[in-house]
Amino acid sequence: MDQLGSREIRRVRELGFSGIFSRFTAHDPHDVTTRQCDRVRKMLADEGVEMFQASGYRPCLVHPDEGVRTEAVRTLRAALRIAGELGAISVDTGPGSVSPNGPWAPDPYNFTSRAVEQLIKSVREAASAAEEHGVLLCLEGHQLVTLRSAEVMREVVDTVGSPYVKVDFDPANWIGLETIYETGPAIESMAAVLGDRIATAHVKDITLRSSLMVHIDHCPPGQGLMDIGALLRVMEQIDPEAAVILEAVEEDMLAEVNQLLRSLAKDQRIEVVE
C-alpha cells in the first residue's frame, strides 16, 4: 500500500482499464491506518481510477474452533474497514480452509455441514461491518472449499440474508471435467442459480493438462477453454455496470487481453463502461 504511487495508478488508465483490485496482503489489516488509506484513495481519485475490490485477507471463516473462527471474523471486519477508507466498492474473500496448505486447499472438513454452518455464522457477524463502511462483502467460491458450487453459494448468501453480502462470480473455479468442454452453458447455468446475488466477476481462462490424472490450470484470457463471451454476456444481463476483474495475467499481456475483452464485448453489442 505504501509503495503504490501515481505512476502505477496512471498506468492502469494507459492500459485501457478503469479500476483495480488491491490485495495489499503485505500489511497486517489490524495495523493499517486511516492515513495510509486516505493517501491511496486521494491518488485514485486524482487519476480517475476506481477501486472495485479490496482483499479480505483470506481468513478461515469455516474453522470448527470458535476462537480461530472469531479471530477470522475480526480480520474480515478489519478488511471491510480498510476497504471503506480506500473507497473500494467491495471486499473479496473466500471461505478459507482448515488445510495448512492455504485458503484454497482441499480438506475433507471443508465439505461438511459444520463448515457451512460456521461460514454462515462468520459472514453474518461480518455483515454489520460491511454495512457500517458501505462496502459489499463479496464471497468467492471454488470446488476445493466450502463454497464448492453455485448452489452452496446461493444457500449461504440467502441464509445470511444481508443486502451487503453478495457474490464475486469466478466461474472458472467451478469448472470440472464434466463441464470443461461446455463452459458457456456451465457459466449460464451458474449465473441462473445465482442471479442478482452476483455483484462482481473475475475473468481468467483454464486449460486441461494432458496428463494421466486430471489437472485443470488457469491461464490468461484467450489462451484456454473458457467461453469468456458467455461470462461477459451474463454479467451484462445481471448488471451492465458491474466490474469484471482480470486475473492470471502478467503486466506485459494486459493491453492484449484488454483488446480481447473489448472485442468480445463489441461482438455482443456490450458497452464497456469507461
N, C-alpha and C positions, 0 to 999 in steps of 0.2 A: 504493500500500500504506500509506504513512504518513498519508494523508488519510482512510482508512477509519475510521469511528467506530461506536460502539454504536448511534447513531440510525439509520444506514443499515442496519446488520445487523438491528435490531429491525423496520425497515420490511419486510424480507423476510418475516418471520412475519406481520405485519399484512396483507400482500397475499395470504397463503394458501400460501406456499411453505415448504419445509423446508430448502432449501440454496441454494448459489450456485456459479457457475463464475467464478473470478477470472482476470483477464488480467494486470493489473499490468505491462503492457508498457512503461510509462514507466521502469522500472528496468532497469539492466544486470544480468542474472541473476548475473554473476560478482561483483557488489558487494553483493548483498543479504545482510544479516547474520542470524544466528540470533535476535538480539534483536528485530529487526524482525518476523520470522516469529512469534516467541513472543507478541508483543503481539496480533497478529491472531488467532492460534489461541485465546488466552485469551478474547478478546471473543466469538468464535464460540461457544465452549463456554458462556460465561455466558448467551448469548441462546438457546441450544439450536438453533443453525443449523449444518448440515453444510457442509463444503466438498467438493462432489462432484468438482470438477475444477479444475485449475490449468493455466495456459498453458504450453506447451512452447517458446514464443518463436519458433516457425516457422523454424528454421534449414534450410538447404538440405542435406538428408541424401542427395541423389542426385548431388551435384556430381561431375564427372569429375576435377577437380583434387583430389588427395589431401590437399593442405594445407587447402583450403577445406572439404572434407568432414570432416576430422579436427577442425577448429575447430567445425563444426556439431555434431558429436557432443559436444564439450566443453560447448557451450551447452546441449544437451539434458540432459546429465548434471547440469549445474548446476540446470536447471529441476526435475529429479526430486528433487534435494536440497532445494530450496526447498519443493516440494510436500509432501515428507515432514515438514518442520519446520512447515508450515502446518496439517498434519493432513488434507491432501487425500487423497481415495481414489484419484484418478487424475490423470495429465497427458494433455492432448490435444495432438497435433501432426499436421500433415500432412507429406507427404514433402518439401515445399519445391519450388522451381522454379528453373531456371537463368535464367529470364526476369528482366530488370531491372525489370519492372513489378510484381513482387511474388510471394509464395509460392504463390498460387493461379493465376498467369497461365500461359497456354499457351506451349509451346515444343516444337519437334519432338523435341528430345533427351529430354524428359520421357517419351516413349512408347517409348524404346529398351530393349533388353535390358540394356545397360550401366547405365542408370538404375535398373533393377530390382535388378541386382547390387549397385550402390552402396548402395541403400536397405537391402537385407538386411544388408550389412556394417555399416552405421551402426546399425541397430536392434539387431543382436547386440552391438555394443560398448556401447550404452546400457543394455541389459537388465540388466547387473550392478548398475548404479546404481539401477534400479527395485527390484530385489530387496533391495539394501542398505538402501534407505529405506522399504521396504514400501509402494510406490506402483505402481499399474498404469500401464504405458505404453500408452495407447490411440491407435491410428492412425486418422486421419480421411481419407477418400478424396474425390475429386472427378474428374469426367470430363475435366478440363483438366490434370491432373497424373498422376504415375506410377501412383498408386493409382486408376486410371480406372474400375474396375469391381469388383463383389463378388468375381469370380473372381481378379483380380490380387491383391486384398486377401488372400484366403484363401491364395494361393500364398506371399505374403510372410510372413504370420503363421506358417504351417505350417513354412516353411523356417527361420525364426528359431528356432522350437521352444522358446520360453520361456513358462512359465506366467504371467509378469508382462507379456507382450505380448498385448494384446487389441485389440478394435475399438471405436471410437467411431462408432456407426451413424448416419449422416446421409443417409438415402435420397434426400432432395431433391437432393443433389449429383450423384446418378447418374441422375436422370430426364432423358430426352431427348424428342425429338419423337415417337418411336415409342411411348413409354410415358406421355406426359403426360395422356392421357385415360383411362388404365387404371392409375392409380398404386397402387391397392390390390393387384392381382395383382403389380405390379412390386415393391412392398415385400415381399410374401410370398415372391417368388422370391429376392430378395436375401437375406432372412433365412434361407431354406432353404439357401442356399450357405454362409452364414457360421455359422449355428447358435450354439453356446455360445462361440464366439470373441468374440461381442458382449458388452461389459461395460456400456456406457452408450449413450445415444441423444440426438441433437439433434432437436428438432422445430421446423420452420418450414414455411411454405407457399410455393407457387410459382404464378406466372401466366405465361401465354403472351401476349406482347405482340402486338397487331395491327400488323404491320409487313411490309415487303417481304422482310425477312430474318428468320431465326429468332432471337428473343430471349426467353430464359426468365429471369424476375426472381423474387427472393424477396420475401415479404411476411409479415405476421403470420398465425399460425394462424387458420384460419376464413375467410380472405379470398381463397383461391385454389383450386387443383385437387387438392391433396394429400388423400389419404384418411388423415387423422390417426387415425381409429379403427383402421385396419389397423395403423398403427405401434404404437399402444398395445397392440393385441391380440398382435402378435408379441413385443413386449417382455415382456408378461405370461407368455407361453409360455416364453420363454428364461430369464427371472429376474424373479419378481414384485417383488423389492426393488431392481431396477436403477433408476438415476437417469435420468429423462427431462428434458432440459435445454432450456429455451426459447432461441430465437434470433430475431432480426429483429423484436423487439418493443420499443417505447418504453415508458418507465415509466408513462405515463398510460393504457396499454392492458393493463397486467399483470393487474389484477384481473379484467377482462373475459375475457382469454384463460385465466386460471386457471379461471374458471367454465365456459368452453367445454370445457376438457380434463377437468374433473371430470364434466361432463355426459356426455361421450363415454365416459368410463370407467364411469360408472354404467349407461349403456345396455348395456354389455357385461359387467356384473357384475364389474368390475375394482376391487379395493380400492386406494385411494390411501394409501400409507404416509405418515403424518404425521411 
